[in-house]
Each structure stands twice: as C-alpha cells, then as structure tokens.
Amino acid sequence: MSIEPPSFPIHELPIPQEIGGEGWADFEASMKLHFDNEALIYGTDDIGFTATEAWPSYVDYEHEPVRLFVTRDEDAIVARGYYETEPGDD
C-alpha cells in the first residue's frame, strides 16, 4: 500500500518561545481554528481556551514534546495538526 502525499503544502509552525513573541499571531490563529472546531463538535464553546491559556502545554518540551503543523489558503491558516510524544519515545 502506498500513501499519496497531500496536494496542499503542510508546514511546521514554530511554537513561540514567549506569549506575544515571534510567530504569536500564527499560533493564535491555529489555536482559534482548533477551539472553534471543538466548539462545533461539542456544541459549546465553554470548553475552549485562548491561545494564551493553551500556550504553556505547547512549550513543555521536557515532559511533553509537541510539534505543530498547519496548511494555509493564501495567508490564512485553514487546517492544523499536532504531533506529541512522550519523553523516552524512540
């Protein structure tokens, strides 16, 4: 079985090193997309977080390494995904 690559570019989105730092606008847009989708799925936005509230869980590299990926339509982020591992995963 072979897997076809996507017909749209997927890029790793660097996670800002500080709130409001370089890349913050893109991080914030990706978090809004994520939590808007969750609101649609669960029928409420009561469980959503702001980018500021979510950011600490994305920068705990020692205990929960995370990589964030996005695709864009022109300049807007239209899809996001993330990859997380456990420390010690090979």
C-alpha positions as CSV (number, residue, x, y, z in Angstrom):
1,M,0.0,0.0,0.0
2,S,1.3,3.4,-0.9
3,I,0.2,6.7,0.6
4,E,-0.1,9.7,-1.7
5,P,1.3,12.9,-0.4
6,P,-1.2,15.7,0.1
7,S,-1.9,18.1,-2.8
8,F,-1.5,21.0,-0.4
9,P,1.6,22.1,1.4
10,I,1.9,21.3,5.1
11,H,4.4,23.3,7.1
12,E,5.7,23.0,10.6
13,L,4.7,26.1,12.7
14,P,7.3,27.1,15.1
15,I,5.8,27.5,18.6
16,P,6.6,30.9,20.0
17,Q,9.1,31.0,22.8
18,E,7.0,33.5,24.7
19,I,3.5,34.9,24.8
20,G,3.2,37.6,22.1
21,G,6.7,36.7,20.7
22,E,7.7,36.0,17.2
23,G,5.1,33.8,15.5
24,W,2.4,34.6,18.1
25,A,-0.2,35.7,15.5
26,D,0.1,32.4,13.6
27,F,0.0,30.4,16.9
28,E,-3.1,32.3,18.0
29,A,-4.8,31.7,14.6
30,S,-4.1,28.0,14.8
31,M,-5.5,27.8,18.4
32,K,-8.6,29.7,17.4
33,L,-9.2,27.2,14.5
34,H,-8.7,24.3,16.9
35,F,-11.0,25.5,19.6
36,D,-13.6,26.7,17.0
37,N,-13.7,23.2,15.6
38,E,-14.1,21.7,19.1
39,A,-17.0,24.1,19.8
40,L,-18.7,22.7,16.6
41,I,-18.1,19.1,17.7
42,Y,-19.3,19.5,21.3
43,G,-21.9,22.1,20.6
44,T,-20.5,24.6,23.1
45,D,-17.5,26.9,23.3
46,D,-17.5,26.6,27.1
47,I,-14.5,24.2,26.9
48,G,-12.4,26.4,24.7
49,F,-9.2,28.1,25.7
50,T,-7.4,31.2,24.5
51,A,-4.0,30.9,22.8
52,T,-2.5,32.4,26.0
53,E,-4.1,29.7,28.1
54,A,-3.1,26.9,25.8
55,W,0.5,28.0,25.2
56,P,2.1,26.5,28.3
57,S,1.1,23.0,27.2
58,Y,2.9,23.5,23.9
59,V,6.2,24.6,25.4
60,D,6.7,21.9,28.0
61,Y,9.3,20.2,25.8
62,E,10.9,18.3,28.6
63,H,7.7,16.5,29.7
64,E,5.5,16.6,26.6
65,P,7.3,17.4,23.3
66,V,4.8,18.9,20.7
67,R,5.2,19.8,17.1
68,L,2.5,21.9,15.4
69,F,1.7,21.7,11.7
70,V,-0.6,23.9,9.5
71,T,-1.7,24.4,6.0
72,R,-2.7,27.8,4.5
73,D,-5.0,29.1,1.9
74,E,-3.2,32.3,0.7
75,D,-2.3,33.8,4.1
76,A,-4.9,32.3,6.4
77,I,-4.3,29.1,8.3
78,V,-7.1,26.7,7.2
79,A,-6.0,23.4,8.9
80,R,-3.8,22.5,11.8
81,G,-2.5,19.3,13.4
82,Y,0.0,18.5,16.1
83,Y,2.2,15.6,17.0
84,E,3.1,14.9,20.6
85,T,5.3,12.3,22.1
86,E,6.2,11.1,25.5
87,P,9.7,11.5,26.9
88,G,11.7,8.5,26.1
89,D,9.7,7.5,23.0
90,D,12.0,6.1,20.4
